[in-house]
Amino acid sequence: MELFYTDADLAFRDEVRRFLKSDLPKDISATFFEYRRHSWEQMIEWHRILGRKGWVAPNWPVEHGGTGWTPMQQYIFDSEAMQAGAPRLRPFGLKMIGPVLIRFGSEEQKARFLPRILSGEDYWCQGFSEPGAGSDLASLKTRGVREGDTYVVNGQKTWTTTAQHANWMFTLVRTDPAADRPQSGISMLLIPLDSPGVTVRPIRTIDGDHHVNEVFLEDVRVPADLLVGEENKGWTYAKYLLGNERVSIANVGQSKAELALLKRLAAERSRDGVALIDDPVFGAKLADLEADFLAQEVTNLRMLSSVAPGGDVGALSSFLKLRGSEIQQRIQELAMEAAGTEAAPWQVLREGGAKDGYGTHGWLFSRAFTIFGGSSEVMKNIVAKQVLGF
Ligand SMILES: Cc1cc2nc3c(=O)[nH]c(=O)nc-3n(C[C@H](O)[C@H](O)[C@H](O)COP(=O)(O)OP(=O)(O)OC[C@H]3O[C@@H](n4cnc5c(N)ncnc54)[C@H](O)[C@@H]3O)c2cc1C
């Protein structure tokens, strides 16, 4: 992509590199294969540093705290930060509920929540999925019943990432069970997680970590001014939010950094006396992966250039999510192959992670990439219908 950089882009890249060199604390910068190796505290510290610099929400409109960067500048920042080993900021406030409030929230909600998302004072999680409602999200059963100036919420959410750290959850509840379509009876509510009646229970994933939770809601009283937009219009806001979530999961800047790391690893390792990168079988897999990554990089830039800050990314986001999550899994698989025995789980258990982080731990969690934010099968259905017109 360097071929496409203008002189102004190169000057911006230098400015970003200088900032990363001076402001990214050495103890939280790392070469690794996935951002999950950073602790929550390190991620928050980096969030606050970026917040103070005014660089934490590049995709927000300038009047709400965005940077006013061009799409190319946003991409340069993202890939440079990932290459420098910066923590990947969680998307729930910055890329999911923030843009929804900017577009559909009341003036009071914007004034109350946006500055605290930027500063890192509030952390959000996403309460959409339920035990019986994942791909078929519109079948969700959690009820929100209006009583005077509050909603009384009862139900269960599941797979709620980082609910153990967050203090707020944006959630979908059923407010009109008699609506003609299931989508028409859903509203979006903002729920403080310290409300009486909220219980958060951990779920351990296959990598042994605690990323996700179950959230139980029992007679939780939510003030009506925490309804986003209009009652029973939550599905519209959720679709807009999911588009942004899918672009975030596509994670192009991180894949670029990890691909560079993978090539370095393949140059250092050898098989039967031949550097892995020169091994025809391994080299062919790497070349195939890089070609697919470059196609995704261009598609990502095309999408960024066609959507103004705060705009609707639409169904292209499903395509980016589908390809991006597959590419991230393929990077993890090749990294495991290149690492050989060093990727074995005992290294992770004994040493807290293999050198450079190319261990089984990351590979195991990468299985979830093609599930969360909408599974690959569901993404293919959306692309077939809304992009290809079948
Ligand atoms: C690690 C992780 C983190 C997550 N974080 C969050 C979070 O923070 N907040 C949140 O709300 N949710 C979260 N989720 C939930 C995630 O969005 C759902 O798991 C996902 O939407 C799939 O739903 P499901 O698990 O109910 O599977 P199901 O919907 O039951 O799907 C099961 C299988 O059937 C396939 N399938 C379903 N419908 C179709 C169809 N129409 N056509 C073809 N195939 C189909 C699916 O592709 C899948 O293979 C997370 C999930 C994981 C694994």
The ligand as an SDF file (V2000), in Angstrom:
LIG
                    3D

 53 58  0  0  0  0  0  0  0  0999 V2000
  -16.0920  -14.9650   22.0470 C   0  0  0  0  0  0  0  0  0  0  0  0
  -17.4450  -14.4140   21.7880 C   0  0  0  0  0  0  0  0  0  0  0  0
  -17.7370  -13.1060   22.1710 C   0  0  0  0  0  0  0  0  0  0  0  0
  -19.0200  -12.5990   21.9740 C   0  0  0  0  0  0  0  0  0  0  0  0
  -19.3090  -11.3340   22.4380 N   0  0  0  0  0  0  0  0  0  0  0  0
  -20.6000  -10.8830   22.3900 C   0  0  0  0  0  0  0  0  0  0  0  0
  -20.9530   -9.6530   23.0150 C   0  0  0  0  0  0  0  0  0  0  0  0
  -20.1220   -8.9400   23.5890 O   0  0  0  0  0  0  0  0  0  0  0  0
  -22.2420   -9.2670   22.9830 N   0  0  0  0  0  0  0  0  0  0  0  0
  -23.2200   -9.9860   22.3590 C   0  0  0  0  0  0  0  0  0  0  0  0
  -24.3600   -9.5600   22.3430 O   0  0  0  0  0  0  0  0  0  0  0  0
  -22.9140  -11.1740   21.7540 N   0  0  0  0  0  0  0  0  0  0  0  0
  -21.6270  -11.6400   21.7620 C   0  0  0  0  0  0  0  0  0  0  0  0
  -21.3010  -12.8520   21.1920 N   0  0  0  0  0  0  0  0  0  0  0  0
  -22.3700  -13.6530   20.5960 C   0  0  0  0  0  0  0  0  0  0  0  0
  -22.2890  -13.8020   19.0800 C   0  0  0  0  0  0  0  0  0  0  0  0
  -22.7210  -12.6390   18.4330 O   0  0  0  0  0  0  0  0  0  0  0  0
  -23.1300  -15.0350   18.7160 C   0  0  0  0  0  0  0  0  0  0  0  0
  -22.4370  -16.1670   19.2340 O   0  0  0  0  0  0  0  0  0  0  0  0
  -23.3080  -15.1890   17.2300 C   0  0  0  0  0  0  0  0  0  0  0  0
  -24.1750  -14.1970   16.7260 O   0  0  0  0  0  0  0  0  0  0  0  0
  -23.8700  -16.5930   16.8690 C   0  0  0  0  0  0  0  0  0  0  0  0
  -25.0150  -16.8570   17.6160 O   0  0  0  0  0  0  0  0  0  0  0  0
  -25.1590  -18.2180   18.4590 P   0  0  0  0  0  0  0  0  0  0  0  0
  -23.9210  -18.4220   19.2420 O   0  0  0  0  0  0  0  0  0  0  0  0
  -26.4560  -18.1630   19.1590 O   0  0  0  0  0  0  0  0  0  0  0  0
  -25.1890  -19.3650   17.3580 O   0  0  0  0  0  0  0  0  0  0  0  0
  -26.4400  -19.8080   16.4750 P   0  0  0  0  0  0  0  0  0  0  0  0
  -27.1500  -18.5760   15.9730 O   0  0  0  0  0  0  0  0  0  0  0  0
  -27.2510  -20.7840   17.2320 O   0  0  0  0  0  0  0  0  0  0  0  0
  -25.7300  -20.5110   15.2490 O   0  0  0  0  0  0  0  0  0  0  0  0
  -25.2680  -21.8580   15.3030 C   0  0  0  0  0  0  0  0  0  0  0  0
  -24.7420  -22.2380   13.9270 C   0  0  0  0  0  0  0  0  0  0  0  0
  -25.8040  -22.1490   12.9460 O   0  0  0  0  0  0  0  0  0  0  0  0
  -25.4140  -21.3140   11.8680 C   0  0  0  0  0  0  0  0  0  0  0  0
  -26.5830  -20.5610   11.4020 N   0  0  0  0  0  0  0  0  0  0  0  0
  -27.4650  -19.8710   12.1590 C   0  0  0  0  0  0  0  0  0  0  0  0
  -28.3950  -19.2780   11.3710 N   0  0  0  0  0  0  0  0  0  0  0  0
  -28.0800  -19.5850   10.0950 C   0  0  0  0  0  0  0  0  0  0  0  0
  -28.6580  -19.2650    8.8220 C   0  0  0  0  0  0  0  0  0  0  0  0
  -29.7520  -18.4900    8.7280 N   0  0  0  0  0  0  0  0  0  0  0  0
  -28.0600  -19.7560    7.7070 N   0  0  0  0  0  0  0  0  0  0  0  0
  -26.9480  -20.5400    7.8010 C   0  0  0  0  0  0  0  0  0  0  0  0
  -26.3540  -20.8820    8.9750 N   0  0  0  0  0  0  0  0  0  0  0  0
  -26.9300  -20.4100   10.0980 C   0  0  0  0  0  0  0  0  0  0  0  0
  -24.3710  -20.3730   12.4490 C   0  0  0  0  0  0  0  0  0  0  0  0
  -23.5110  -19.8920   11.4400 O   0  0  0  0  0  0  0  0  0  0  0  0
  -23.6390  -21.3000   13.4160 C   0  0  0  0  0  0  0  0  0  0  0  0
  -22.6750  -22.0490   12.7270 O   0  0  0  0  0  0  0  0  0  0  0  0
  -20.0230  -13.3810   21.3430 C   0  0  0  0  0  0  0  0  0  0  0  0
  -19.7110  -14.6840   20.9350 C   0  0  0  0  0  0  0  0  0  0  0  0
  -18.4470  -15.2030   21.1590 C   0  0  0  0  0  0  0  0  0  0  0  0
  -18.1700  -16.6150   20.7370 C   0  0  0  0  0  0  0  0  0  0  0  0
  1  2  1  0
  2  3  1  0
  2 52  2  0
  3  4  2  0
  4  5  1  0
  4 50  1  0
  5  6  2  0
  6  7  1  0
  6 13  1  0
  7  8  2  0
  7  9  1  0
  9 10  1  0
 10 11  2  0
 10 12  1  0
 12 13  2  0
 13 14  1  0
 14 15  1  0
 14 50  1  0
 15 16  1  0
 16 17  1  0
 16 18  1  0
 18 19  1  0
 18 20  1  0
 20 21  1  0
 20 22  1  0
 22 23  1  0
 23 24  1  0
 24 25  2  0
 24 26  1  0
 24 27  1  0
 27 28  1  0
 28 29  2  0
 28 30  1  0
 28 31  1  0
 31 32  1  0
 32 33  1  0
 33 34  1  0
 33 48  1  0
 34 35  1  0
 35 36  1  0
 35 46  1  0
 36 37  1  0
 36 45  1  0
 37 38  2  0
 38 39  1  0
 39 40  1  0
 39 45  2  0
 40 41  1  0
 40 42  2  0
 42 43  1  0
 43 44  2  0
 44 45  1  0
 46 47  1  0
 46 48  1  0
 48 49  1  0
 50 51  2  0
 51 52  1  0
 52 53  1  0
M  END
$$$$
